[in-house]
Amino acid sequence: MLDLHKRLAYAQTPHDKHLLQRQIAATDQSRRVGNRLVYELYELTEEEIGIVEGSP
């Protein structure tokens, strides 16, 4: 994810920027799905998930 953001900062064309933004969105979505599976595996409550994610 960090590499994608670095590459986006240096992207030259609108096409390259668009492709990188799509890759970032897909990677973020995959991360969210993975996190949700782990939360379910450990039977975390919404309050515990908030703590893990740094939400109030």
C-alpha positions as CSV (number, residue, x, y, z in Angstrom):
1,M,0.0,0.0,0.0
2,L,2.8,2.4,0.8
3,D,4.5,1.6,-2.5
4,L,1.3,2.3,-4.4
5,H,0.9,5.7,-2.7
6,K,4.5,6.5,-3.5
7,R,4.0,5.5,-7.1
8,L,0.8,7.6,-7.3
9,A,2.7,10.7,-6.1
10,Y,5.1,10.3,-9.0
11,A,2.6,9.2,-11.7
12,Q,2.9,11.3,-14.8
13,T,-0.3,10.7,-16.8
14,P,-3.9,10.8,-15.8
15,H,-4.2,7.2,-17.0
16,D,-1.4,6.0,-14.7
17,K,-2.9,8.0,-11.7
18,H,-6.3,6.4,-12.4
19,L,-4.8,2.9,-12.5
20,L,-2.9,3.4,-9.3
21,Q,-6.0,4.8,-7.5
22,R,-7.9,1.7,-8.6
23,Q,-5.1,-0.5,-7.2
24,I,-5.1,1.4,-4.0
25,A,-8.9,1.0,-3.6
26,A,-8.8,-2.7,-4.4
27,T,-5.9,-3.2,-1.9
28,D,-7.8,-1.3,0.8
29,Q,-10.9,-3.3,0.2
30,S,-9.0,-6.6,0.5
31,R,-7.4,-5.4,3.7
32,R,-10.9,-4.6,5.1
33,V,-12.2,-8.0,4.2
34,G,-9.2,-9.6,5.8
35,N,-9.6,-7.6,9.0
36,R,-13.2,-8.5,9.2
37,L,-12.4,-12.2,8.9
38,V,-9.9,-11.9,11.8
39,Y,-12.4,-10.0,13.9
40,E,-14.9,-12.7,13.3
41,L,-12.3,-15.4,14.0
42,Y,-11.5,-13.9,17.4
43,E,-15.2,-12.9,18.0
44,L,-14.4,-9.3,18.7
45,T,-17.1,-6.9,19.7
46,E,-17.7,-3.6,17.9
47,E,-16.1,-1.9,20.9
48,E,-13.0,-4.1,20.6
49,I,-12.8,-3.5,16.9
50,G,-12.9,0.2,17.5
51,I,-10.0,-0.1,19.9
52,V,-8.0,-2.1,17.4
53,E,-8.7,0.3,14.6
54,G,-8.0,3.3,16.8
55,S,-11.6,4.6,16.6
56,P,-13.2,6.3,19.6
